[in-house]
Amino acid sequence: MVDTERLLNMVLDHPLMSEGLIERLNLLKQELEEIPKESFEPKVQLLFSGNAVIGSQGIKSSFVNKTTTPFQEMVKTQVALVRFGRVGKRGQAKKGANTDLYLTALPIGSFGVELSQLQNSDLFDSMDVSNAMKEVMTLIANCSTNDAIFESTIEKTPKRNLSNLKKFLHEIVEEQSVLKMESGELAIELTKEEIVKANQRVSSTMDEESQIIINGIFRGLLLDSGKFEIQDEEGKKISGLISEELGEEQLIEYDKTFLNHNCIIHLKIHKTKFKTGNEKIDYELLEIKQS
């Protein structure tokens, strides 16, 4: 825009050139207005207090390791969910985003760490990592709100993130710390009491696994999203994710052999139990055989 304005000032007396430059300048202004106000810089600040820090002088290195590691893993898992709609090996076979985070600063006030994605020229990587950071921040905040919001959030959260969330919150509670999180335009602050409530909800959430074999009709699968659908003998539709152990060739063979046919279906059941007594049930496809 600056260069265009300079050229316009130079050719104001030329009717054709000035008209073209004015049109170009208006177009640039319109494009500038259409740029999203949301920041996509893949950077997050985590600020702490309590026994983990000494004023604005320093922070325990062991505490930094125990909190940044699960946070990094949550971001990595969330990026896979943002980009591929699932977490698993088939998603990683595609071009995965660069999710390595670097310690780039030690912000003070409340002492903490700044984690950033570096050495990356892919705009979409930056956007995905930035969005994943904000989604992880929102996940943590939703744990402290109330049981209904917490359970609704966990229903959309991969099991791997729940495990890392437990580790992350446990360490903060152990050090009696607050938690401040900032990434772009999003800033969230949780008090010690809110962190304790969040930790209680997460730590009381139990996972159980079991396996079942049913007779049913195989309705199909989606390779990219890693999802399947079947129908049992009573007509009930069951859908879920495909096991990471099943290769693409095997899945294609299942589709050719069993689509819309009766067969024996081996499933794993993942059951998440909340302290309220509510349950979340997920299904995982392990194997399909001739009936």
C-alpha positions in Angstrom: 0.0 0.0 0.0 2.9 2.4 0.8 4.5 1.7 -2.5 1.3 2.1 -4.4 0.6 5.5 -2.7 4.1 6.7 -3.6 3.5 5.8 -7.3 0.1 7.5 -7.2 1.6 10.7 -5.9 4.1 10.6 -8.8 1.5 10.1 -11.5 -1.4 12.2 -10.2 -1.5 14.2 -13.5 -1.8 11.0 -15.6 -5.5 10.1 -15.9 -5.0 6.4 -17.0 -2.1 5.5 -14.6 -3.7 7.3 -11.6 -7.0 5.5 -12.2 -5.3 2.1 -12.3 -3.3 2.9 -9.1 -6.4 4.2 -7.3 -8.2 1.0 -8.2 -5.2 -1.1 -7.0 -5.0 0.9 -3.7 -8.7 0.3 -3.0 -8.3 -3.4 -3.7 -5.4 -3.6 -1.2 -7.4 -1.8 1.4 -10.3 -4.2 0.9 -8.0 -7.2 1.2 -6.5 -5.7 4.4 -10.0 -5.4 5.9 -10.7 -9.1 5.1 -7.7 -10.4 6.9 -8.9 -12.3 10.0 -8.3 -10.4 13.3 -7.4 -13.6 15.0 -3.7 -14.2 15.6 -2.2 -17.4 14.2 1.2 -17.0 15.8 2.1 -20.4 17.2 3.2 -19.2 20.6 1.8 -19.7 24.1 2.8 -18.3 27.5 2.2 -20.4 30.7 2.6 -18.4 33.9 2.7 -19.9 37.4 3.0 -19.0 41.1 3.2 -20.8 44.4 6.0 -23.2 45.4 7.1 -23.6 41.8 8.6 -20.2 41.5 10.5 -17.7 43.6 9.0 -14.3 42.9 10.2 -13.1 39.5 13.6 -14.7 40.0 13.2 -18.2 38.8 11.1 -21.3 38.3 11.9 -25.0 39.2 13.5 -26.7 36.2 11.8 -30.0 37.3 8.4 -28.3 37.3 9.0 -26.8 33.9 9.8 -30.3 32.5 6.8 -32.0 34.2 4.3 -29.3 32.9 5.7 -28.5 29.4 6.0 -32.2 28.4 2.3 -33.1 28.8 1.3 -29.6 27.4 3.4 -30.3 24.3 1.8 -33.7 23.9 -1.7 -32.3 24.2 -0.9 -29.8 21.4 0.6 -32.5 19.2 -2.5 -34.7 19.7 -4.9 -31.7 19.1 -3.0 -30.8 15.9 -3.7 -34.3 14.5 -7.3 -33.9 15.4 -7.5 -30.4 13.8 -5.8 -31.6 10.6 -7.0 -35.2 10.1 -10.1 -35.5 12.4 -8.5 -38.3 14.4 -5.3 -39.3 16.2 -3.5 -42.3 14.8 -0.8 -43.8 12.5 -2.8 -43.3 9.3 -3.0 -39.6 10.0 0.7 -39.5 10.6 1.4 -41.1 7.2 0.2 -37.9 5.6 2.1 -34.7 5.9 2.0 -34.1 9.6 2.4 -30.6 11.0 5.7 -29.6 12.7 4.6 -29.6 16.3 8.0 -29.2 18.0 7.7 -26.4 20.6 10.8 -24.5 21.8 11.4 -22.7 25.0 11.8 -19.1 23.7 11.4 -16.9 26.8 10.9 -16.9 30.5 8.2 -14.2 31.1 8.2 -12.7 34.5 5.6 -11.0 36.7 4.1 -14.3 37.4 7.1 -16.4 36.4 6.6 -18.9 33.6 7.6 -20.2 30.2 7.0 -19.2 26.6 6.7 -22.1 24.1 6.9 -21.4 20.4 7.0 -23.3 17.1 10.2 -22.3 15.2 11.9 -23.1 11.9 8.7 -23.3 10.0 7.7 -21.7 6.7 4.3 -23.4 6.3 1.5 -21.0 7.0 -1.0 -23.9 7.5 1.3 -25.6 10.0 1.4 -22.3 12.0 -2.4 -22.0 11.9 -3.0 -25.6 12.9 -0.5 -25.4 15.8 -1.9 -22.0 16.9 -5.5 -23.3 16.9 -4.4 -26.4 18.7 -2.7 -24.3 21.5 -5.9 -22.4 22.0 -8.0 -25.5 22.0 -5.8 -27.1 24.7 -6.1 -23.8 26.7 -9.9 -24.0 26.4 -9.8 -27.7 27.3 -7.9 -26.9 30.5 -10.3 -24.0 31.4 -13.4 -26.1 30.7 -12.3 -28.6 33.3 -12.6 -25.9 36.0 -16.0 -24.6 35.0 -18.7 -27.2 36.0 -19.4 -30.9 35.5 -21.7 -30.4 32.5 -19.2 -28.4 30.5 -16.3 -30.7 31.6 -18.1 -33.8 30.4 -19.2 -32.3 27.2 -15.6 -31.3 26.5 -14.1 -34.7 27.4 -16.6 -36.4 25.0 -14.7 -34.7 22.1 -11.2 -35.2 23.6 -8.9 -38.0 22.6 -8.0 -40.5 25.4 -4.4 -39.5 25.0 -5.1 -35.9 25.9 -7.0 -36.9 29.0 -4.0 -38.8 30.3 -1.7 -35.8 29.7 -4.2 -33.4 31.2 -4.1 -35.4 34.4 -0.3 -35.1 34.5 -0.4 -31.4 33.8 -3.0 -30.4 36.4 -1.5 -32.7 39.0 1.9 -30.9 38.9 0.3 -27.5 39.2 -1.8 -28.5 42.2 1.2 -30.1 43.9 3.0 -26.7 43.8 -0.1 -24.8 44.9 0.1 -22.6 41.8 -2.3 -20.4 39.7 -2.2 -20.8 36.0 -2.2 -18.0 33.4 -2.3 -18.9 29.7 -1.9 -16.5 26.8 -1.8 -17.2 23.1 -2.6 -14.5 20.5 -5.9 -12.8 21.4 -6.9 -15.6 23.9 -6.0 -15.1 27.6 -7.2 -17.4 30.4 -6.4 -17.2 34.1 -7.3 -20.0 36.7 -7.0 -19.4 40.4 -5.6 -22.1 42.8 -9.1 -23.1 43.7 -10.2 -23.5 40.1 -7.1 -25.6 39.4 -7.9 -27.8 42.3 -11.5 -28.3 41.0 -10.2 -29.0 37.5 -7.8 -31.6 38.9 -10.5 -33.3 41.0 -12.7 -33.7 38.0 -10.0 -35.0 35.7 -8.4 -37.3 38.3 -11.8 -38.8 39.2 -12.5 -39.7 35.6 -11.9 -43.4 35.1 -11.2 -45.3 31.9 -12.2 -48.9 31.3 -11.5 -51.2 28.3 -13.2 -54.4 27.3 -13.7 -56.4 24.1 -16.8 -57.9 22.5 -17.6 -60.0 19.5 -20.9 -59.5 17.7 -22.7 -60.7 14.7 -23.8 -57.8 12.5 -23.7 -56.1 9.1 -20.6 -54.2 8.0 -21.8 -50.8 6.7 -18.5 -49.4 5.6 -15.4 -47.4 6.6 -13.5 -44.1 5.8 -9.8 -44.5 5.3 -8.8 -40.8 5.8 -10.8 -40.3 9.0 -10.3 -43.8 10.2 -14.0 -44.4 11.0 -16.3 -47.4 10.6 -20.0 -48.2 10.9 -21.7 -51.5 11.5 -25.3 -52.6 12.4 -25.9 -55.3 15.0 -28.6 -58.1 14.9 -31.2 -55.8 16.6 -30.7 -53.0 14.0 -28.6 -50.8 16.3 -26.0 -48.8 14.4 -22.5 -48.7 16.0 -19.7 -46.4 14.8 -16.3 -45.6 16.0 -12.6 -45.5 15.1 -10.5 -48.2 13.4 -7.6 -49.7 15.3 -4.2 -48.3 14.4 -3.0 -51.9 14.0 -5.1 -52.5 10.9 -3.3 -51.6 7.8 -4.8 -49.9 4.7 -4.6 -53.0 2.6 -6.5 -55.0 5.2 -9.2 -52.4 5.4 -9.6 -52.3 1.7 -10.0 -56.1 1.7 -12.6 -55.8 4.5 -14.6 -53.3 2.4 -14.5 -55.5 -0.7 -15.4 -58.7 1.2 -17.9 -57.7 3.9 -19.6 -54.5 2.8 -23.4 -54.9 3.5 -22.8 -58.5 4.5 -23.4 -60.4 7.7 -20.1 -61.1 9.5 -18.4 -61.5 12.9 -17.1 -58.2 14.2 -14.5 -57.8 16.9 -14.7 -54.5 18.8 -12.9 -52.9 21.7 -15.0 -50.8 24.0 -13.5 -47.7 25.7 -15.7 -46.5 28.6 -15.0 -43.2 30.4 -16.8 -42.9 33.7 -17.3 -39.4 35.3 -17.7 -38.7 39.0 -21.3 -37.7 38.3 -22.1 -41.3 37.3 -22.3 -40.4 33.6 -20.5 -42.5 31.0 -18.9 -42.0 27.6 -18.6 -45.0 25.4 -16.3 -45.3 22.3 -15.9 -48.2 20.0 -12.8 -49.4 18.2 -12.8 -51.9 15.3 -10.2 -54.7 15.8 -11.2 -57.4 13.2 -13.8 -58.6 10.8 -14.3 -62.3 10.0 -16.7 -64.5 8.0 -19.8 -65.5 10.0 
